[in-house]
């Protein structure tokens, strides 16, 4: 909670949101939640910042897929252990298109893989942006809404179980990610 009151906290949130969309494995929710609780009156602003910079980062990931896949994109895909499953994504893009981007933007799956794949598989930019804007905004505004309306309850839970909850959440995310990549 000390971090969230820092004068540069919104800039840090924006940077994490941007880089998470194409490389960093830390979800911006870990910063958005305490910031939205600590400054309830700014919860919507923080959701907007997180959404905006996440979509801009997603656009950067898309451009990596278009122009730098062989060097940077392939390295990122390998980093997340997705090289075996990456080619099968192309079939999904043909069949589901914008719905894949929406789901990747909303669900806790590696959005970054889908941003790069969108560029590699030449998904049209407008559907990519629409899916990203709707998926990411829905997710982050929902998180901020929960923090806004239930901030006292969420704060009590964080104070009581904060460290344990963060550790358990991290473990679940890692297990989920490993399980998903092995499918």
MINU-101140 format. One line per 3 residues: their letters; for each residue x, y, z of N, C-alpha, C. Coordinates in pm, whole numbers, plus 50000, padded with zeros to 5 digits. Layout:
A	X Y Z X Y Z X Y Z; ...
end
This chain:
XXX	50083 49880 50000 50000 50000 50000 50087 50126 50000; 50212 50114 50044 50302 50228 50041 50327 50273 49897; 50345 50178 49808 50371 50207 49668 50258 50287 49605
XXX	50134 50253 49637 50020 50314 49568 50005 50462 49598; 50065 50509 49706 50057 50651 49738 50174 50731 49683; 50264 50664 49615 50379 50732 49556 50331 50826 49446
XXX	50396 50942 49432 50351 51040 49334 50361 50990 49189; 50447 50892 49165 50462 50837 49030 50386 50706 49009; 50304 50668 49106 50231 50540 49096 50149 50530 48967
XXX	50078 50634 48923 50005 50621 48796 50098 50594 48676; 50216 50653 48677 50312 50629 48568 50362 50484 48573; 50386 50433 48694 50429 50294 48708 50318 50198 48662
XXX	50195 50230 48699 50081 50148 48657 50071 50147 48505; 50088 50263 48444 50082 50274 48298 50193 50193 48233; 50314 50201 48288 50428 50128 48231 50408 49977 48244
XXX	50366 49931 48360 50340 49787 48379 50232 49740 48283; 50127 49820 48267 50017 49784 48177 50065 49773 48033; 50151 49866 47993 50204 49866 47857 50292 49743 47832
XXX	50389 49721 47918 50485 49613 47897 50425 49474 47921; 50325 49465 48007 50260 49335 48031 50192 49285 47904; 50149 49375 47818 50075 49337 47698 50160 49266 47594
XXX	50293 49273 47607 50375 49203 47508 50496 49131 47566; 50531 49152 47693 50647 49078 47745 50643 49049 47895; 50610 49143 47980 50621 49128 48126 50511 49034 48178
XXX	50546 48936 48262 50446 48841 48311 50364 48889 48430; 50388 49008 48481 50316 49057 48599 50188 49126 48556; 50071 49074 48595 49945 49137 48557 49931 49274 48624
XXX	49881 49374 48551 49865 49506 48610 49761 49508 48722; 49680 49405 48732 49580 49396 48839 49645 49405 48977; 49768 49352 48989 49838 49355 49117 49867 49499 49163
XXX	49868 49593 49070 49888 49734 49103 49755 49808 49102; 49668 49773 49008 49539 49838 48995 49453 49820 49120; 49450 49701 49175 49365 49673 49291 49402 49760 49411
XXX	49526 49757 49459 49556 49841 49576 49544 49990 49547; 49576 50032 49424 49563 50174 49391 49416 50217 49391; 49328 50131 49340 49185 50163 49337 49124 50163 49476
XXX	49180 50083 49565 49131 50081 49703 49183 50202 49780; 49312 50233 49763 49374 50342 49838 49318 50478 49798; 49284 50494 49672 49230 50621 49623 49102 50591 49546
XXX	48999 50556 49621 48872 50512 49564 48818 50612 49461; 48837 50739 49487 48787 50843 49395 48861 50844 49262; 48975 50773 49255 49052 50765 49131 49043 50626 49065
XXX	48958 50539 49116 48949 50402 49066 48920 50398 48917; 48829 50482 48871 48791 50482 48728 48905 50536 48643; 48976 50635 48694 49092 50689 48623 49200 50582 48610
XXX	49224 50509 48718 49324 50403 48714 49283 50292 48617; 49155 50259 48613 49106 50158 48517 49127 50208 48375; 49102 50337 48353 49121 50395 48220 49269 50388 48180
XXX	49358 50430 48271 49503 50426 48243 49548 50284 48212; 49505 50190 48294 49545 50051 48275 49496 50000 48140; 49371 50028 48107 49313 49985 47978 49387 50048 47861
XXX	49404 50179 47867 49468 50253 47758 49609 50201 47731; 49690 50192 47835 49829 50152 47814 49841 50002 47784; 49747 49922 47830 49748 49781 47793 49716 49764 47645
XXX	49618 49840 47595 49585 49832 47452 49701 49887 47368; 49764 49994 47413 49881 50046 47340 49994 49943 47340; 50015 49877 47452 50114 49769 47458 50075 49654 47368
XXX	49946 49624 47363 49897 49520 47273 49924 49555 47127; 49907 49682 47094 49936 49729 46959 50086 49712 46930; 50168 49739 47028 50313 49719 47014 50343 49571 46989
XXX	50275 49482 47066 50290 49339 47044 50246 49298 46904; 50139 49357 46857 50090 49332 46721 50198 49370 46619; 50259 49487 46640 50365 49533 46549 50489 49444 46557
XXX	50518 49390 46674 50626 49293 46686 50594 49172 46598; 50470 49127 46604 50428 49014 46522 50439 49041 46373; 50409 49164 46333 50414 49200 46191 50558 49217 46143
XXX	50638 49291 46221 50770 49332 46171 50889 49261 46235; 50875 49211 46356 50991 49157 46427 50969 49016 46480; 50884 48940 46415 50853 48807 46468 50976 48717 46474
XXX	51055 48714 46368 51169 48624 46361 51274 48653 46469; 51285 48777 46512 51386 48810 46614 51321 48823 46752; 51242 48924 46773 51186 48952 46905 51065 48864 46936
XXX	50972 48855 46842 50848 48781 46866 50871 48635 46898; 50955 48570 46823 50984 48429 46846 51050 48409 46983; 51136 48501 47021 51200 48494 47153 51094 48503 47264
XXX	50997 48594 47251 50892 48609 47352 50804 48484 47356; 50767 48432 47240 50685 48310 47235 50760 48194 47301; 50889 48182 47274 50971 48078 47337 50980 48099 47488
XXX	50993 48223 47529 51002 48257 47671 50882 48204 47748; 50766 48206 47687 50644 48159 47752 50611 48014 47718; 50702 47945 47651 50683 47805 47622 50567 47777 47528
XXX	50539 47870 47439 50423 47857 47351 50457 47817 47209; 50585 47791 47181 50625 47763 47043 50551 47643 46983; 50524 47540 47063 50455 47420 47012 50310 47448 46978
XXX	50248 47539 47050 50105 47567 47033 50078 47687 46943; 50182 47758 46910 50164 47885 46838 50100 47866 46701; 50145 47767 46626 50090 47746 46492 49943 47709 46495
XXX	49899 47637 46599 49757 47601 46608 49668 47723 46631; 49727 47831 46679 49650 47953 46698 49597 48008 46566; 49667 47985 46459 49626 48039 46329 49487 47987 46291
XXX	49461 47861 46316 49329 47804 46288 49222 47875 46372; 49254 47900 46497 49159 47970 46584 49133 48111 46535; 49237 48177 46484 49220 48313 46432 49122 48315 46315
XXX	49133 48216 46228 49043 48210 46112 48900 48189 46160; 48884 48102 46260 48750 48065 46305 48689 48168 46401; 48768 48222 46493 48712 48305 46600 48752 48453 46595
XXX	48863 48487 46533 48906 48625 46514 48895 48714 46635; 48807 48813 46626 48793 48916 46729 48758 48856 46865; 48686 48742 46866 48648 48680 46993 48769 48627 47067
XXX	48869 48583 46995 48993 48538 47060 49062 48653 47130; 49067 48767 47063 49133 48883 47123 49055 48932 47243; 48923 48935 47231 48840 48975 47345 48868 48882 47464
XXX	48865 48750 47441 48888 48654 47549 49028 48668 47607; 49127 48683 47521 49265 48698 47569 49281 48828 47648; 49208 48931 47610 49214 49058 47681 49144 49054 47816
XXX	49041 48973 47826 48961 48969 47948 49008 48863 48047; 49039 48746 47997 49075 48634 48084 49222 48639 48127; 49255 48574 48237 49395 48572 48281 49478 48468 48205
XXX	49483 48484 48074 49569 48402 47990 49672 48496 47928; 49780 48444 47873 49886 48534 47825 49844 48618 47703; 49787 48733 47732 49743 48828 47629 49856 48858 47531
XXX	49978 48864 47584 50095 48899 47501 50115 48802 47385; 50089 48674 47407 50102 48575 47300 50002 48606 47189; 49882 48647 47228 49778 48675 47130 49801 48807 47058
XXX	49865 48904 47124 49894 49029 47055 49996 49005 46945; 50098 48927 46977 50202 48896 46878 50143 48809 46767; 50063 48708 46805 50002 48619 46706 49911 48697 46611
XXX	49843 48797 46661 49755 48878 46575 49833 48944 46463; 49952 48992 46493 50037 49051 46390 50093 48946 46296; 50139 48834 46352 50197 48728 46270 50094 48673 46171
XXX	49971 48651 46219 49868 48591 46136 49787 48694 46058; 49837 48817 46055 49779 48926 45975 49631 48951 46005; 49596 48946 46133 49460 48984 46170 49443 49131 46135
XXX	49327 49167 46084 49301 49307 46051 49316 49391 46178; 49376 49507 46163 49407 49592 46279 49282 49640 46352; 49178 49680 46280 49058 49734 46345 48991 49630 46435
XXX	48965 49507 46389 48908 49407 46481 49000 49377 46599; 49130 49377 46574 49226 49355 46683 49209 49464 46790; 49206 49589 46746 49193 49700 46841 49058 49697 46913
XXX	48951 49668 46840 48817 49663 46902 48813 49552 47007; 48862 49432 46972 48864 49322 47067 48949 49353 47189; 49064 49417 47165 49153 49454 47275 49090 49559 47365
XXX	49033 49662 47305 48971 49769 47385 48858 49715 47469; 48770 49635 47409 48656 49582 47483 48703 49482 47591; 48791 49390 47554 48838 49289 47650 48914 49349 47767
XXX	49012 49433 47737 49094 49491 47844 49013 49589 47929; 48934 49673 47866 48853 49770 47942 48753 49699 48032; 48688 49597 47979 48591 49523 48060 48660 49465 48183
XXX	48774 49405 48162 48846 49345 48274 48887 49448 48378; 48954 49555 48335 49010 49648 48432 48904 49737 48495; 48800 49771 48422 48692 49848 48484 48612 49762 48581
XXX	48600 49633 48554 48534 49542 48647 48614 49531 48776; 48745 49517 48764 48832 49511 48882 48818 49640 48964; 48823 49754 48897 48810 49881 48968 48672 49898 49029
XXX	48568 49850 48961 48432 49859 49015 48420 49778 49144; 48476 49659 49144 48473 49577 49265 48547 49648 49378; 48663 49704 49346 48740 49777 49447 48665 49901 49495
XXX	48598 49969 49405 48524 50091 49440 48407 50060 49533; 48328 49960 49496 48207 49932 49573 48232 49842 49693; 48339 49769 49693 48366 49678 49805 48502 49705 49867
XXX	48548 49829 49856 48685 49860 49898 48711 49828 50045; 48615 49855 50133 48638 49827 50274 48657 49677 50298; 48573 49596 50235 48584 49451 50250 48714 49399 50187
XXX	48745 49448 50067 48866 49405 49999 48989 49447 50080; 48988 49567 50135 49101 49614 50215 49120 49529 50340; 49009 49494 50407 49021 49407 50525 49080 49272 50486
XXX	49036 49217 50374 49090 49088 50328 49238 49101 50295; 49274 49211 50226 49415 49231 50191 49501 49248 50315; 49451 49321 50415 49528 49340 50537 49545 49209 50613
XXX	49439 49129 50614 49442 49004 50689 49517 48894 50615; 49493 48883 50484 49548 48772 50407 49636 48817 50291; 49675 48944 50288 49746 49001 50173 49862 48919 50121
XXX	49959 48893 50206 50077 48819 50162 50041 48678 50119; 49961 48613 50199 49920 48476 50166 49840 48474 50037; 49747 48569 50023 49665 48574 49902 49750 48600 49778
XXX	49848 48689 49788 49934 48718 49673 50018 48595 49636; 50068 48525 49736 50147 48405 49710 50060 48298 49645; 49941 48275 49702 49851 48175 49646 49806 48212 49506
XXX	49775 48339 49484 49735 48385 49350 49848 48362 49251; 49969 48395 49291 50085 48375 49203 50104 48227 49171; 50089 48142 49271 50104 47998 49248 49996 47948 49153
XXX	49872 47990 49174 49762 47949 49086 49787 47997 48944; 49833 48122 48929 49862 48174 48795 49973 48094 48726; 50078 48062 48800 50188 47985 48742 50140 47845 48703
XXX	50066 47779 48792 50015 47645 48762 49920 47651 48642; 49832 47750 48641 49740 47766 48528 49814 47790 48398; 49917 47873 48404 49996 47902 48284 50068 47777 48235
XXX	50129 47703 48326 50200 47580 48289 50101 47478 48232; 49987 47462 48296 49885 47370 48246 49839 47410 48107; 49814 47538 48088 49766 47587 47959 49870 47566 47850
XXX	49996 47587 47880 50101 47571 47780 50127 47425 47746; 50095 47335 47838 50117 47193 47812 50004 47129 47735; 49895 47199 47718 49779 47143 47644 49807 47136 47497
end
